[in-house]
C-alpha cells in the first residue's frame, strides 16, 4: 500500500485525515464572535479565574448588568442631596418597580441592575444603621457605611462559590460633614461625586450634569430638583416621556431628613420641561429662508 515517493496514507489513517480536514473547514467557517465566546468560556466559570488578557469576566458581566438597568442619578449642593430614578413597569398590568430605597432617616439609595441583589444590600445597610444608632445613639456616617458595602461586594469576587452583586448603587445621605453622594460598583470600588448618573442611556444625563455641576453648590432645593428631572429626561427614548407614575425623586437634608417629592409637586417640574420643549420646538420650526431665486 505504500510505494517509494508516494504521499498516500495507509487505510487506517485515511479516514482520520479526512475527519481532521472536515474539522479544520468547520473551524474556519465559524463566525469570529463564536470563536471568541468559546475562548472566554473557560475563564468565566467563576470569579477567581483570570483571563489571558488580565480580566475577570464575571465581574465585567456584573458591571454590564448595571449598564443595562434603569437610569438613576443624583446631585448635591452644600446643604441638600437629590436622587431621581425612572421606575420601569414590566407590563401595563404591573406596578412600577421602586428604584429608590430608604435606608435611614438621613440616607437612601438609588439602584440600577438586579433588584433582588439590591434588596440584600439594602437590608444589610439598614441593620448596620440600626445597630450603630443603638450602640452610639447617633446616625451612622455615610462614608463609613459605603466602605463596608464596598468591602462586602469585594469579598464576593474572591470566592469561587460566590458571584458578584449585579447591582450598582448611588448612596445619598447627610451627616455631620455635610451632604454626600457615593457610587458603589459590583467590583468593590466606590467613588464620591458632586453629581452622577448610572444605568441605561445615562450618557446624556452625565453630559447634562457635567455642564451644570459647578452651579449646584449654591443652588436651592427647588433648583436641584429641576436639574435632576431635566437630566433624567435626557435618558428617555423618543417614544417615552416622564410622568408622575414612572418618576421618583427624593431630597435629603439635615433638618428634615429624607423626603419624597409628592406627585403634585413633581408635576410642576414636569410641566416646566414640557413648556421648555415646546418653546424649543417652536423656535426650530421657523420658516426657512427662500433660496429658490
Phi and psi in degrees as GROMACS dihedral restraints (atoms count N, CA, C in turn):
[ dihedral_restraints ]
;  ai    aj    ak    al  type     phi  dphi    fc
    3     4     5     6     1  -124.7    20    10
    4     5     6     7     1   118.2    20    10
    6     7     8     9     1  -102.2    20    10
    7     8     9    10     1   157.9    20    10
    9    10    11    12     1   -64.8    20    10
   10    11    12    13     1   127.9    20    10
   12    13    14    15     1    83.3    20    10
   13    14    15    16     1    -0.4    20    10
   15    16    17    18     1   -85.7    20    10
   16    17    18    19     1   147.3    20    10
   18    19    20    21     1  -101.9    20    10
   19    20    21    22     1     9.4    20    10
   21    22    23    24     1   -72.5    20    10
   22    23    24    25     1   146.1    20    10
   24    25    26    27     1   -95.8    20    10
   25    26    27    28     1   153.3    20    10
   27    28    29    30     1   -63.4    20    10
   28    29    30    31     1   151.6    20    10
   30    31    32    33     1   -52.1    20    10
   31    32    33    34     1   -39.8    20    10
   33    34    35    36     1   -63.0    20    10
   34    35    36    37     1   -28.3    20    10
   36    37    38    39     1   -97.1    20    10
   37    38    39    40     1    -7.6    20    10
   39    40    41    42     1   -67.8    20    10
   40    41    42    43     1   -44.0    20    10
   42    43    44    45     1   -66.2    20    10
   43    44    45    46     1   -36.3    20    10
   45    46    47    48     1   -64.6    20    10
   46    47    48    49     1   -40.0    20    10
   48    49    50    51     1   -64.6    20    10
   49    50    51    52     1   -41.2    20    10
   51    52    53    54     1   -64.5    20    10
   52    53    54    55     1   -38.4    20    10
   54    55    56    57     1   -63.4    20    10
   55    56    57    58     1   -43.3    20    10
   57    58    59    60     1   -65.1    20    10
   58    59    60    61     1   -35.1    20    10
   60    61    62    63     1   -65.5    20    10
   61    62    63    64     1   -41.3    20    10
   63    64    65    66     1   -64.3    20    10
   64    65    66    67     1   -40.3    20    10
   66    67    68    69     1   -62.2    20    10
   67    68    69    70     1   -42.7    20    10
   69    70    71    72     1   -64.6    20    10
   70    71    72    73     1   -34.9    20    10
   72    73    74    75     1   -67.6    20    10
   73    74    75    76     1   -40.7    20    10
   75    76    77    78     1   -65.4    20    10
   76    77    78    79     1   -37.6    20    10
   78    79    80    81     1   -64.1    20    10
   79    80    81    82     1   -37.5    20    10
   81    82    83    84     1   -70.1    20    10
   82    83    84    85     1   -28.1    20    10
   84    85    86    87     1   -81.2    20    10
   85    86    87    88     1   -16.4    20    10
   87    88    89    90     1   -70.0    20    10
   88    89    90    91     1   141.9    20    10
   90    91    92    93     1   -64.5    20    10
   91    92    93    94     1   159.7    20    10
   93    94    95    96     1   -65.2    20    10
   94    95    96    97     1   -38.1    20    10
   96    97    98    99     1   -68.4    20    10
   97    98    99   100     1   -29.5    20    10
   99   100   101   102     1   -67.8    20    10
  100   101   102   103     1   -42.5    20    10
  102   103   104   105     1   -63.2    20    10
  103   104   105   106     1   -38.8    20    10
  105   106   107   108     1   -65.3    20    10
  106   107   108   109     1   -36.6    20    10
  108   109   110   111     1   -64.7    20    10
  109   110   111   112     1   -42.3    20    10
  111   112   113   114     1   -67.1    20    10
  112   113   114   115     1   -31.7    20    10
  114   115   116   117     1   -66.5    20    10
  115   116   117   118     1   -37.8    20    10
  117   118   119   120     1   -81.9    20    10
  118   119   120   121     1   -12.7    20    10
  120   121   122   123     1   -62.4    20    10
  121   122   123   124     1   -32.5    20    10
  123   124   125   126     1   -83.3    20    10
  124   125   126   127     1    -5.9    20    10
  126   127   128   129     1  -112.8    20    10
  127   128   129   130     1    -6.5    20    10
  129   130   131   132     1  -112.1    20    10
  130   131   132   133     1    21.8    20    10
  132   133   134   135     1   -79.1    20    10
  133   134   135   136     1   -21.9    20    10
  135   136   137   138     1  -149.3    20    10
  136   137   138   139     1   176.9    20    10
  138   139   140   141     1  -102.2    20    10
  139   140   141   142     1    15.3    20    10
  141   142   143   144     1  -118.1    20    10
  142   143   144   145     1     3.9    20    10
  144   145   146   147     1  -101.0    20    10
  145   146   147   148     1   124.2    20    10
  147   148   149   150     1   -85.5    20    10
  148   149   150   151     1   140.3    20    10
  150   151   152   153     1   -81.4    20    10
  151   152   153   154     1   164.4    20    10
  153   154   155   156     1   -60.1    20    10
  154   155   156   157     1   -22.9    20    10
  156   157   158   159     1   -84.3    20    10
  157   158   159   160     1     5.8    20    10
  159   160   161   162     1    77.5    20    10
  160   161   162   163     1    33.1    20    10
  162   163   164   165     1  -122.4    20    10
  163   164   165   166     1   150.8    20    10
  165   166   167   168     1  -108.0    20    10
  166   167   168   169     1   105.7    20    10
  168   169   170   171     1   -69.3    20    10
  169   170   171   172     1   -35.9    20    10
  171   172   173   174     1   -65.0    20    10
  172   173   174   175     1   -34.4    20    10
  174   175   176   177     1   -66.2    20    10
  175   176   177   178     1   -39.2    20    10
  177   178   179   180     1   -66.6    20    10
  178   179   180   181     1   -35.9    20    10
  180   181   182   183     1   -63.9    20    10
  181   182   183   184     1   -40.0    20    10
  183   184   185   186     1   -65.3    20    10
  184   185   186   187     1   -39.0    20    10
  186   187   188   189     1   -64.6    20    10
  187   188   189   190     1   -34.5    20    10
  189   190   191   192     1   -68.2    20    10
  190   191   192   193     1   -33.2    20    10
  192   193   194   195     1   -62.0    20    10
  193   194   195   196     1   -34.6    20    10
  195   196   197   198     1   -67.6    20    10
  196   197   198   199     1   -42.1    20    10
  198   199   200   201     1   -65.4    20    10
  199   200   201   202     1   -27.0    20    10
  201   202   203   204     1   -88.8    20    10
  202   203   204   205     1    -2.0    20    10
  204   205   206   207     1   -79.9    20    10
  205   206   207   208     1  -177.0    20    10
  207   208   209   210     1   -75.4    20    10
  208   209   210   211     1   147.4    20    10
  210   211   212   213     1   -71.3    20    10
  211   212   213   214     1   138.6    20    10
  213   214   215   216     1  -137.6    20    10
  214   215   216   217     1   139.6    20    10
  216   217   218   219     1  -142.4    20    10
  217   218   219   220     1   158.3    20    10
  219   220   221   222     1  -146.1    20    10
  220   221   222   223     1   155.0    20    10
  222   223   224   225     1  -154.4    20    10
  223   224   225   226     1   155.1    20    10
  225   226   227   228     1  -139.8    20    10
  226   227   228   229     1   155.2    20    10
  228   229   230   231     1  -115.3    20    10
  229   230   231   232     1  -163.1    20    10
  231   232   233   234     1   -75.7    20    10
  232   233   234   235     1   -15.1    20    10
  234   235   236   237     1  -128.0    20    10
  235   236   237   238     1   -23.1    20    10
  237   238   239   240     1  -130.8    20    10
  238   239   240   241     1   159.3    20    10
  240   241   242   243     1  -137.2    20    10
  241   242   243   244     1   139.1    20    10
  243   244   245   246     1  -124.2    20    10
  244   245   246   247     1   137.3    20    10
  246   247   248   249     1  -118.8    20    10
  247   248   249   250     1   138.5    20    10
  249   250   251   252     1  -136.6    20    10
  250   251   252   253     1   140.6    20    10
  252   253   254   255     1  -144.4    20    10
  253   254   255   256     1   156.8    20    10
  255   256   257   258     1   -99.6    20    10
  256   257   258   259     1   122.9    20    10
  258   259   260   261     1   -94.7    20    10
  259   260   261   262     1   116.4    20    10
  261   262   263   264     1   -97.5    20    10
  262   263   264   265     1   137.3    20    10
  264   265   266   267     1  -103.9    20    10
  265   266   267   268     1   138.6    20    10
  267   268   269   270     1   -66.3    20    10
  268   269   270   271     1   -32.6    20    10
  270   271   272   273     1  -157.7    20    10
  271   272   273   274     1   177.5    20    10
  273   274   275   276     1   -67.7    20    10
  274   275   276   277     1   -22.6    20    10
  276   277   278   279     1   -88.5    20    10
  277   278   279   280     1    -8.9    20    10
  279   280   281   282     1   -96.9    20    10
  280   281   282   283     1   155.9    20    10
  282   283   284   285     1   -81.4    20    10
  283   284   285   286     1   149.1    20    10
  285   286   287   288     1   -68.2    20    10
  286   287   288   289     1   133.4    20    10
  288   289   290   291     1   -74.7    20    10
  289   290   291   292     1   133.3    20    10
  291   292   293   294     1   -78.7    20    10
  292   293   294   295     1   125.2    20    10
  294   295   296   297     1  -107.7    20    10
  295   296   297   298     1    -0.5    20    10
  297   298   299   300     1  -118.9    20    10
  298   299   300   301     1   123.1    20    10
  300   301   302   303     1  -118.2    20    10
  301   302   303   304     1   136.0    20    10
  303   304   305   306     1   -83.1    20    10
  304   305   306   307     1   130.3    20    10
  306   307   308   309     1  -100.6    20    10
  307   308   309   310     1   -47.6    20    10
  309   310   311   312     1  -149.5    20    10
  310   311   312   313     1  -179.2    20    10
  312   313   314   315     1   -63.8    20    10
  313   314   315   316     1   -24.9    20    10
  315   316   317   318     1  -112.4    20    10
  316   317   318   319     1    11.2    20    10
  318   319   320   321     1  -153.1    20    10
  319   320   321   322     1   144.6    20    10
  321   322   323   324     1  -151.8    20    10
  322   323   324   325     1   167.7    20    10
  324   325   326   327     1  -128.9    20    10
  325   326   327   328     1   147.1    20    10
  327   328   329   330     1  -113.5    20    10
  328   329   330   331     1   134.0    20    10
  330   331   332   333     1  -117.4    20    10
  331   332   333   334     1   151.5    20    10
  333   334   335   336     1  -144.5    20    10
  334   335   336   337     1   123.0    20    10
  336   337   338   339     1   129.4    20    10
  337   338   339   340     1  -141.3    20    10
  339   340   341   342     1   -78.7    20    10
  340   341   342   343     1   118.1    20    10
  342   343   344   345     1   -66.5    20    10
  343   344   345   346     1   -33.6    20    10
  345   346   347   348     1   -62.5    20    10
  346   347   348   349     1   -42.5    20    10
  348   349   350   351     1   -66.0    20    10
  349   350   351   352     1   -35.4    20    10
  351   352   353   354     1   -65.9    20    10
  352   353   354   355     1   -36.2    20    10
  354   355   356   357     1   -63.8    20    10
  355   356   357   358     1   -37.4    20    10
  357   358   359   360     1   -63.3    20    10
  358   359   360   361     1   -46.7    20    10
  360   361   362   363     1   -68.0    20    10
  361   362   363   364     1   -36.7    20    10
  363   364   365   366     1   -65.1    20    10
  364   365   366   367     1   -39.9    20    10
  366   367   368   369     1   -64.9    20    10
  367   368   369   370     1   -40.0    20    10
  369   370   371   372     1   -62.4    20    10
  370   371   372   373     1   -43.8    20    10
  372   373   374   375     1   -66.4    20    10
  373   374   375   376     1   -38.1    20    10
  375   376   377   378     1   -64.8    20    10
  376   377   378   379     1   -41.8    20    10
  378   379   380   381     1   -64.0    20    10
  379   380   381   382     1   -40.1    20    10
  381   382   383   384     1   -65.7    20    10
  382   383   384   385     1   -40.9    20    10
  384   385   386   387     1   -65.2    20    10
  385   386   387   388     1   -39.8    20    10
  387   388   389   390     1   -66.7    20    10
  388   389   390   391     1   -43.4    20    10
  390   391   392   393     1   -65.3    20    10
  391   392   393   394     1   -40.3    20    10
  393   394   395   396     1   -64.7    20    10
  394   395   396   397     1   -40.9    20    10
  396   397   398   399     1   -68.1    20    10
  397   398   399   400     1   -34.7    20    10
  399   400   401   402     1   -70.4    20    10
  400   401   402   403     1   -39.9    20    10
  402   403   404   405     1   -80.4    20    10
  403   404   405   406     1   -45.4    20    10
  405   406   407   408     1  -104.3    20    10
  406   407   408   409     1    -5.7    20    10
  408   409   410   411     1    55.5    20    10
  409   410   411   412     1    41.5    20    10
  411   412   413   414     1  -155.4    20    10
  412   413   414   415     1   144.3    20    10
  414   415   416   417     1   -63.9    20    10
  415   416   417   418     1   151.3    20    10
  417   418   419   420     1   -76.2    20    10
  418   419   420   421     1   144.5    20    10
  420   421   422   423     1   -67.8    20    10
  421   422   423   424     1   137.6    20    10
  423   424   425   426     1   -64.6    20    10
  424   425   426   427     1   -46.2    20    10
  426   427   428   429     1   -62.9    20    10
  427   428   429   430     1   -35.8    20    10
  429   430   431   432     1   -66.9    20    10
  430   431   432   433     1   -41.9    20    10
  432   433   434   435     1   -67.5    20    10
  433   434   435   436     1   -38.9    20    10
  435   436   437   438     1   -62.7    20    10
  436   437   438   439     1   -39.0    20    10
  438   439   440   441     1   -62.9    20    10
  439   440   441   442     1   -40.3    20    10
  441   442   443   444     1   -65.9    20    10
  442   443   444   445     1   -39.6    20    10
  444   445   446   447     1   -66.0    20    10
  445   446   447   448     1   -39.0    20    10
  447   448   449   450     1   -64.3    20    10
  448   449   450   451     1   -40.9    20    10
  450   451   452   453     1   -63.9    20    10
  451   452   453   454     1   -40.0    20    10
  453   454   455   456     1   -65.1    20    10
  454   455   456   457     1   -38.7    20    10
  456   457   458   459     1   -69.3    20    10
  457   458   459   460     1   -37.7    20    10
  459   460   461   462     1   -69.3    20    10
  460   461   462   463     1   -31.8    20    10
  462   463   464   465     1   -63.1    20    10
  463   464   465   466     1   -28.8    20    10
  465   466   467   468     1   -71.7    20    10
  466   467   468   469     1   -12.3    20    10
  468   469   470   471     1   -97.4    20    10
  469   470   471   472     1     6.4    20    10
  471   472   473   474     1  -113.4    20    10
  472   473   474   475     1    -2.3    20    10
  474   475   476   477     1  -122.1    20    10
  475   476   477   478     1   132.3    20    10
  477   478   479   480     1   -67.5    20    10
  478   479   480   481     1   -25.9    20    10
  480   481   482   483     1   -84.8    20    10
  481   482   483   484     1    -1.4    20    10
  483   484   485   486     1  -114.6    20    10
  484   485   486   487     1   172.0    20    10
  486   487   488   489     1  -135.4    20    10
  487   488   489   490     1   154.9    20    10
  489   490   491   492     1   -66.2    20    10
  490   491   492   493     1   152.6    20    10
  492   493   494   495     1   -67.9    20    10
  493   494   495   496     1   129.7    20    10
  495   496   497   498     1   -91.4    20    10
  496   497   498   499     1    48.0    20    10
  498   499   500   501     1  -145.7    20    10
  499   500   501   502     1   140.1    20    10
  501   502   503   504     1  -110.1    20    10
  502   503   504   505     1   146.5    20    10
  504   505   506   507     1  -130.9    20    10
  505   506   507   508     1   146.3    20    10
  507   508   509   510     1  -107.3    20    10
  508   509   510   511     1   115.3    20    10
  510   511   512   513     1  -100.9    20    10
  511   512   513   514     1   117.1    20    10
  513   514   515   516     1  -115.2    20    10
  514   515   516   517     1   135.9    20    10
  516   517   518   519     1  -168.0    20    10
  517   518   519   520     1   168.4    20    10
  519   520   521   522     1  -130.9    20    10
  520   521   522   523     1   130.1    20    10
  522   523   524   525     1  -134.9    20    10
  523   524   525   526     1  -162.0    20    10
  525   526   527   528     1   -63.9    20    10
  526   527   528   529     1   -23.3    20    10
  528   529   530   531     1   -88.9    20    10
  529   530   531   532     1    -2.1    20    10
  531   532   533   534     1   112.0    20    10
  532   533   534   535     1  -170.3    20    10
  534   535   536   537     1   -75.0    20    10
  535   536   537   538     1   148.9    20    10
  537   538   539   540     1  -137.8    20    10
  538   539   540   541     1   150.1    20    10
  540   541   542   543     1  -138.8    20    10
  541   542   543   544     1   114.1    20    10
  543   544   545   546     1  -117.5    20    10
  544   545   546   547     1   151.6    20    10
  546   547   548   549     1  -116.5    20    10
  547   548   549   550     1   134.0    20    10
  549   550   551   552     1  -114.0    20    10
  550   551   552   553     1   146.2    20    10
  552   553   554   555     1  -120.3    20    10
  553   554   555   556     1   155.6    20    10
  555   556   557   558     1   -60.4    20    10
  556   557   558   559     1   -22.4    20    10
  558   559   560   561     1   -75.0    20    10
  559   560   561   562     1   -13.2    20    10
  561   562   563   564     1   102.4    20    10
  562   563   564   565     1    -5.3    20    10
  564   565   566   567     1   -77.5    20    10
  565   566   567   568     1   152.5    20    10
  567   568   569   570     1  -145.3    20    10
  568   569   570   571     1   150.1    20    10
  570   571   572   573     1  -140.6    20    10
  571   572   573   574     1   151.9    20    10
  573   574   575   576     1  -109.4    20    10
  574   575   576   577     1   138.9    20    10
  576   577   578   579     1  -133.1    20    10
  577   578   579   580     1   160.3    20    10
  579   580   581   582     1   -81.0    20    10
  580   581   582   583     1   -34.2    20    10
  582   583   584   585     1  -158.2    20    10
  583   584   585   586     1   144.4    20    10
  585   586   587   588     1  -158.7    20    10
  586   587   588   589     1   150.7    20    10
  588   589   590   591     1  -135.3    20    10
  589   590   591   592     1   138.1    20    10
  591   592   593   594     1  -131.8    20    10
  592   593   594   595     1   167.2    20    10
  594   595   596   597     1   101.0    20    10
  595   596   597   598     1  -172.8    20    10
  597   598   599   600     1   -69.8    20    10
  598   599   600   601     1   143.1    20    10
  600   601   602   603     1    56.1    20    10
  601   602   603   604     1    34.7    20    10
  603   604   605   606     1   -87.4    20    10
  604   605   606   607     1    -7.1    20    10
  606   607   608   609     1   -62.6    20    10
  607   608   609   610     1   -41.0    20    10
  609   610   611   612     1   -65.7    20    10
  610   611   612   613     1   -38.4    20    10
  612   613   614   615     1   -66.2    20    10
  613   614   615   616     1   -39.6    20    10
  615   616   617   618     1   -62.1    20    10
  616   617   618   619     1   -40.2    20    10
  618   619   620   621     1   -62.0    20    10
  619   620   621   622     1   -42.3    20    10
  621   622   623   624     1   -64.3    20    10
  622   623   624   625     1   -44.1    20    10
  624   625   626   627     1   -66.3    20    10
  625   626   627   628     1   -36.5    20    10
  627   628   629   630     1   -65.4    20    10
  628   629   630   631     1   -30.9    20    10
  630   631   632   633     1   -74.3    20    10
  631   632   633   634     1   -27.5    20    10
  633   634   635   636     1  -118.3    20    10
  634   635   636   637     1    -1.0    20    10
  636   637   638   639     1   -66.6    20    10
  637   638   639   640     1   -24.1    20    10
  639   640   641   642     1   -66.4    20    10
  640   641   642   643     1   -22.9    20    10
  642   643   644   645     1   -93.5    20    10
  643   644   645   646     1    -1.7    20    10
  645   646   647   648     1   -70.4    20    10
  646   647   648   649     1   -29.0    20    10
  648   649   650   651     1   -59.0    20    10
  649   650   651   652     1   -40.7    20    10
  651   652   653   654     1  -102.4    20    10
  652   653   654   655     1    11.6    20    10
  654   655   656   657     1   -81.0    20    10
  655   656   657   658     1   142.4    20    10
  657   658   659   660     1   -75.8    20    10
  658   659   660   661     1   167.4    20    10
  660   661   662   663     1   -57.8    20    10
  661   662   663   664     1   -40.2    20    10
  663   664   665   666     1   -64.1    20    10
  664   665   666   667     1   -38.0    20    10
  666   667   668   669     1   -67.8    20    10
  667   668   669   670     1   -36.8    20    10
  669   670   671   672     1   -62.7    20    10
  670   671   672   673     1   -43.9    20    10
  672   673   674   675     1   -63.6    20    10
  673   674   675   676     1   -40.9    20    10
  675   676   677   678     1   -63.7    20    10
  676   677   678   679     1   -42.0    20    10
  678   679   680   681     1   -62.9    20    10
  679   680   681   682     1   -40.9    20    10
  681   682   683   684     1   -63.9    20    10
  682   683   684   685     1   -42.9    20    10
  684   685   686   687     1   -68.0    20    10
  685   686   687   688     1   -40.1    20    10
  687   688   689   690     1   -67.1    20    10
  688   689   690   691     1   -39.0    20    10
  690   691   692   693     1   -66.4    20    10
  691   692   693   694     1   -39.2    20    10
  693   694   695   696     1   -66.9    20    10
  694   695   696   697     1   -32.6    20    10
  696   697   698   699     1   -66.4    20    10
  697   698   699   700     1   -24.9    20    10
  699   700   701   702     1   -67.8    20    10
  700   701   702   703     1   -22.1    20    10
  702   703   704   705     1   -85.4    20    10
  703   704   705   706     1    -5.7    20    10
  705   706   707   708     1   -78.6    20    10
  706   707   708   709     1   145.9    20    10
  708   709   710   711     1   -73.0    20    10
  709   710   711   712     1   169.3    20    10
  711   712   713   714     1   -65.7    20    10
  712   713   714   715     1   -27.4    20    10
  714   715   716   717     1   -97.3    20    10
  715   716   717   718     1    12.1    20    10
  717   718   719   720     1  -123.2    20    10
  718   719   720   721     1   159.1    20    10
  720   721   722   723     1  -150.5    20    10
  721   722   723   724     1   156.6    20    10
  723   724   725   726     1   -79.3    20    10
  724   725   726   727     1   137.6    20    10
  726   727   728   729     1  -133.3    20    10
  727   728   729   730     1   173.6    20    10
  729   730   731   732     1   -71.0    20    10
  730   731   732   733     1   -17.1    20    10
  732   733   734   735     1   -84.7    20    10
  733   734   735   736     1   -35.1    20    10
  735   736   737   738     1  -103.1    20    10
  736   737   738   739     1    10.6    20    10
  738   739   740   741     1  -124.1    20    10
  739   740   741   742     1   135.7    20    10
  741   742   743   744     1  -130.8    20    10
  742   743   744   745     1   130.0    20    10
  744   745   746   747     1  -131.7    20    10
  745   746   747   748     1   132.5    20    10
  747   748   749   750     1  -128.5    20    10
  748   749   750   751     1   137.9    20    10
  750   751   752   753     1  -124.5    20    10
  751   752   753   754     1   139.7    20    10
  753   754   755   756     1  -128.5    20    10
  754   755   756   757     1   133.8    20    10
  756   757   758   759     1  -141.9    20    10
  757   758   759   760     1   172.8    20    10
  759   760   761   762     1   -74.3    20    10
  760   761   762   763     1   -32.7    20    10
  762   763   764   765     1   -77.5    20    10
  763   764   765   766     1   -47.2    20    10
  765   766   767   768     1  -101.0    20    10
  766   767   768   769     1    -8.2    20    10
  768   769   770   771     1    74.3    20    10
  769   770   771   772     1  -145.7    20    10
  771   772   773   774     1   -88.1    20    10
  772   773   774   775     1   127.0    20    10
  774   775   776   777     1  -134.2    20    10
  775   776   777   778     1   131.1    20    10
  777   778   779   780     1   -92.0    20    10
  778   779   780   781     1   134.0    20    10
  780   781   782   783     1   -69.4    20    10
  781   782   783   784     1   127.6    20    10
  783   784   785   786     1   -70.2    20    10
  784   785   786   787     1   165.0    20    10
  786   787   788   789     1   -64.3    20    10
  787   788   789   790     1   -38.1    20    10
  789   790   791   792     1   -65.9    20    10
  790   791   792   793     1   -43.0    20    10
  792   793   794   795     1   -68.3    20    10
  793   794   795   796     1   -38.3    20    10
  795   796   797   798     1   -64.9    20    10
  796   797   798   799     1   -33.9    20    10
  798   799   800   801     1   -63.4    20    10
  799   800   801   802     1   -31.3    20    10
  801   802   803   804     1   -64.4    20    10
  802   803   804   805     1   -41.9    20    10
  804   805   806   807     1   -68.9    20    10
  805   806   807   808     1   -37.0    20    10
  807   808   809   810     1   -67.4    20    10
  808   809   810   811     1   -35.4    20    10
  810   811   812   813     1   -64.6    20    10
  811   812   813   814     1   -35.4    20    10
  813   814   815   816     1   -65.2    20    10
  814   815   816   817     1   -37.6    20    10
  816   817   818   819     1   -66.7    20    10
  817   818   819   820     1   -43.2    20    10
  819   820   821   822     1   -62.5    20    10
  820   821   822   823     1   -39.6    20    10
  822   823   824   825     1   -65.7    20    10
  823   824   825   826     1   -41.3    20    10
  825   826   827   828     1   -66.2    20    10
  826   827   828   829     1   -39.5    20    10
  828   829   830   831     1   -67.3    20    10
  829   830   831   832     1   -37.4    20    10
  831   832   833   834     1   -65.4    20    10
  832   833   834   835     1   -40.2    20    10
  834   835   836   837     1   -66.2    20    10
  835   836   837   838     1   -38.9    20    10
  837   838   839   840     1   -66.4    20    10
  838   839   840   841     1   -37.2    20    10
  840   841   842   843     1   -67.3    20    10
  841   842   843   844     1   -38.1    20    10
  843   844   845   846     1   -66.4    20    10
  844   845   846   847     1   -38.0    20    10
  846   847   848   849     1   -69.4    20    10
  847   848   849   850     1   -38.0    20    10
  849   850   851   852     1   -77.0    20    10
  850   851   852   853     1   -17.2    20    10
  852   853   854   855     1   -91.6    20    10
  853   854   855   856     1    19.7    20    10
  855   856   857   858     1   -66.6    20    10
  856   857   858   859     1   154.0    20    10
  858   859   860   861     1   -66.5    20    10
  859   860   861   862     1   123.7    20    10
  861   862   863   864     1   -67.7    20    10
  862   863   864   865     1   156.2    20    10
  864   865   866   867     1   -70.9    20    10
  865   866   867   868     1   138.5    20    10
  867   868   869   870     1   -77.7    20    10
  868   869   870   871     1   117.2    20    10
  870   871   872   873     1  -116.9    20    10
  871   872   873   874     1    17.5    20    10
  873   874   875   876     1   -76.5    20    10
  874   875   876   877     1   -21.1    20    10
